[in-house]
């Protein structure tokens, strides 16, 4: 049953603790004599041809169940109050139940900047329905191959995915972003998608929510695949050849503003928060959650000042060091710093 599956996702997403987070193997080089006052620091960013006030957003998580709807209302309240973007979970669930209102958050939060999400297995015409229903600022099209393979009820036919993606990229009335679900978008996939017309990607690497773990907790027996895929930092490093011609966004295991800054240093235009945002609205009062998110903005500004960066785009010039599992990378795979 869809509702039980969606609620399982919430339960196990909150329960899972990744044994490794790639951000811990990356260190930023401090700058002791900045050129800017703290008041000079600008957090605005641009992607998908749009301007955004802050370089982080609430990423796609849930919907399609009563609990999912309640969480979406809280996430929407948090996003509206703090001026950040919210992306709903996959709208695919709404197609199965016309009475489903779990995604409808704009009525109660009219000033919210909202985006939505749909699976790549869904025909372009279903995407048009989602856009018509939700009126999103942009549409995420998610790829979740390993999750589908591990789900007993998952998809088993994938040949249509590229055609669907080409239709989304070239025919949709709103901007489209291709998003992984925590296994890390690889460079070859991005190059193929670029050829199909995609110009924005959320690389969503390993290190946060593991849908392999979730499906194994739901009754699967392949726990050796729980750590499948590339980490967020690895995926960002691998994506460097695409940075100049597409918008790269990053998510997967982002815990706090320092992780956000590291993503921006590696070229991400913005950073998505899933479990971290979910835990905020589940564990804190709304007033506490709003204060936390607004505090993150202050923390981003102070770190940018300590890195001598006035704008988000300046962060791509910051020097950094890699340790541990990332340290074996060949020099030619690392981004060039000016």
HELIX and SHEET records of a PDB file:
HELIX    1   1 UNK A    2  UNK A   15  1                                  14    
HELIX    2   2 UNK A   22  UNK A   25  5                                   4    
HELIX    3   3 UNK A   38  UNK A   40  5                                   3    
HELIX    4   4 UNK A   66  UNK A   82  1                                  17    
HELIX    5   5 UNK A   92  UNK A   96  1                                   5    
HELIX    6   6 UNK A  124  UNK A  134  1                                  11    
HELIX    7   7 UNK A  145  UNK A  150  1                                   6    
HELIX    8   8 UNK A  161  UNK A  171  1                                  11    
HELIX    9   9 UNK A  187  UNK A  195  1                                   9    
HELIX   10  10 UNK A  211  UNK A  217  1                                   7    
HELIX   11  11 UNK A  223  UNK A  225  5                                   3    
HELIX   12  12 UNK A  232  UNK A  238  1                                   7    
HELIX   13  13 UNK A  239  UNK A  242  5                                   4    
HELIX   14  14 UNK A  257  UNK A  265  1                                   9    
HELIX   15  15 UNK A  275  UNK A  283  1                                   9    
HELIX   16  16 UNK A  286  UNK A  306  1                                  21    
HELIX   17  17 UNK A  312  UNK A  317  5                                   6    
HELIX   18  18 UNK A  324  UNK A  326  5                                   3    
HELIX   19  19 UNK A  331  UNK A  333  5                                   3    
SHEET    1   A 2 UNK A  26  UNK A  28  0                                        
SHEET    2   A 2 UNK A 320  UNK A 322 -1                                        
SHEET    1   B 2 UNK A  45  UNK A  47  0                                        
SHEET    2   B 2 UNK A  50  UNK A  52 -1                                        
SHEET    1   C 9 UNK A  56  UNK A  58  0                                        
SHEET    2   C 9 UNK A  85  UNK A  90  1                                        
SHEET    3   C 9 UNK A 114  UNK A 119  1                                        
SHEET    4   C 9 UNK A 138  UNK A 143  1                                        
SHEET    5   C 9 UNK A 175  UNK A 180  1                                        
SHEET    6   C 9 UNK A 200  UNK A 202  1                                        
SHEET    7   C 9 UNK A 247  UNK A 251  1                                        
SHEET    8   C 9 UNK A 270  UNK A 273  1                                        
SHEET    9   C 9 UNK A  56  UNK A  58  1                                        
END                                                                             
